[in-house]
Amino acid sequence: MFKRVFVVALLLSVPAHGVMAEGDPAKGERVFKKCQACHAVGEDAKAKTGPVLNGIVGSEVAASEGYSYSPAMQEFAETGVTWTVEELDAFLAKPREHVSGTKMSFAGLRKEQERADVIAYLGTFTK
């Protein structure tokens, strides 16, 4: 129940002017398969090429313990930005444009609905 309330709260925090579509965690789980080669979520998740994404929604940037972030991501984190729904949406759309020099080689998720769904899915995982 807490996870559903958390996801609903996240979705309600999106501006009313339609920056993002409402996300479906079940669909997001399927979209996340594109991310699994480099990222993990869940109770026994371990860092891979990318950091563990448990608790990513609402967290500070570059804050996953035990992961060595690129200098570009560390510099981005120093701006004080957090992984809000909007920030994740922008990053997932075009990671290398949003954080120039990131070591994340994924081209991005072009479809707004896929980004909303994967963010809703990630919102179901706490640290």
C-alpha positions as CSV (number, residue, x, y, z in Angstrom):
1,M,0.0,0.0,0.0
2,F,2.8,2.4,0.9
3,K,4.4,1.9,-2.5
4,R,1.2,2.8,-4.3
5,V,0.7,5.9,-2.2
6,F,4.3,6.9,-2.8
7,V,3.9,6.5,-6.6
8,V,0.6,8.5,-6.6
9,A,2.2,11.3,-4.5
10,L,5.1,11.4,-7.0
11,L,2.7,11.6,-10.0
12,L,0.7,14.3,-8.3
13,S,3.8,16.4,-7.9
14,V,4.1,16.7,-11.7
15,P,3.0,20.1,-12.9
16,A,-0.6,20.3,-14.2
17,H,0.6,21.7,-17.6
18,G,1.4,18.2,-18.7
19,V,5.2,17.9,-18.5
20,M,4.8,14.2,-18.2
21,A,2.1,11.6,-18.7
22,E,0.9,9.5,-15.8
23,G,3.1,6.5,-15.3
24,D,2.2,2.9,-14.9
25,P,4.7,0.9,-12.7
26,A,3.7,-2.4,-14.4
27,K,4.5,-1.1,-17.8
28,G,7.6,0.6,-16.4
29,E,8.9,-2.8,-15.3
30,R,8.8,-3.9,-18.9
31,V,10.5,-0.7,-20.1
32,F,13.2,-1.2,-17.4
33,K,14.3,-4.3,-19.2
34,K,16.2,-1.9,-21.5
35,C,18.1,-0.7,-18.4
36,Q,18.9,-4.0,-16.7
37,A,22.1,-4.6,-18.5
38,C,23.6,-1.7,-16.5
39,H,21.3,-1.1,-13.5
40,A,19.6,-3.1,-10.9
41,V,16.7,-2.6,-8.4
42,G,15.3,-4.6,-5.6
43,E,16.3,-6.1,-2.3
44,D,19.5,-7.8,-3.4
45,A,20.5,-5.3,-6.1
46,K,24.1,-4.7,-6.7
47,A,25.9,-2.0,-8.8
48,K,26.8,-3.1,-12.3
49,T,28.1,-0.7,-15.0
50,G,25.6,1.7,-13.5
51,P,24.5,2.3,-9.9
52,V,21.7,0.6,-8.1
53,L,18.5,2.6,-8.6
54,N,16.6,1.8,-5.4
55,G,15.3,5.0,-3.9
56,I,16.4,7.1,-6.9
57,V,13.2,9.1,-7.2
58,G,13.6,12.1,-4.9
59,S,17.3,11.3,-4.0
60,E,20.4,13.5,-4.4
61,V,22.2,13.0,-7.7
62,A,25.3,10.7,-7.5
63,A,24.4,9.4,-4.1
64,S,24.3,5.6,-4.6
65,E,26.9,4.2,-2.1
66,G,29.7,2.2,-3.5
67,Y,29.4,3.4,-7.0
68,S,32.1,5.4,-8.8
69,Y,30.4,8.2,-10.7
70,S,31.9,10.0,-13.7
71,P,33.4,13.4,-13.0
72,A,30.6,14.9,-15.1
73,M,27.9,13.3,-12.9
74,Q,29.8,14.4,-9.7
75,E,30.0,18.0,-11.0
76,F,26.2,17.8,-11.9
77,A,25.6,16.6,-8.3
78,E,27.5,19.6,-6.9
79,T,24.8,21.9,-8.3
80,G,22.5,20.5,-5.6
81,V,20.0,19.0,-8.0
82,T,17.9,16.0,-6.9
83,W,16.3,13.3,-9.0
84,T,12.8,14.7,-9.1
85,V,10.3,13.2,-11.6
86,E,11.0,16.1,-13.9
87,E,14.7,15.8,-13.6
88,L,14.6,12.0,-14.2
89,D,12.4,12.6,-17.2
90,A,14.8,15.1,-18.8
91,F,17.8,12.8,-18.1
92,L,16.2,9.7,-19.4
93,A,15.1,11.5,-22.6
94,K,18.7,12.3,-23.6
95,P,21.2,11.4,-20.9
96,R,24.4,12.6,-22.7
97,E,22.8,16.0,-23.5
98,H,21.4,16.5,-20.0
99,V,24.7,15.6,-18.3
100,S,27.4,16.2,-20.9
101,G,30.3,13.7,-20.2
102,T,28.2,11.2,-18.3
103,K,29.5,7.6,-18.7
104,M,25.9,6.4,-19.3
105,S,26.1,5.4,-23.0
106,F,22.3,4.7,-23.3
107,A,20.8,7.0,-26.0
108,G,17.7,7.6,-24.0
109,L,13.9,6.8,-24.0
110,R,12.3,8.9,-26.7
111,K,8.7,8.1,-25.8
112,E,7.3,10.3,-23.0
113,Q,5.0,7.5,-21.8
114,E,7.9,5.0,-21.5
115,R,9.8,7.5,-19.4
116,A,6.7,8.2,-17.2
117,D,6.2,4.4,-16.8
118,V,9.8,3.6,-15.9
119,I,9.9,6.5,-13.4
120,A,6.7,5.2,-11.8
121,Y,8.3,1.8,-11.6
122,L,11.5,3.1,-10.0
123,G,9.4,5.0,-7.5
124,T,8.2,1.7,-6.1
125,F,11.8,0.9,-4.8
126,T,13.1,2.4,-1.6
127,K,16.6,2.4,-0.3
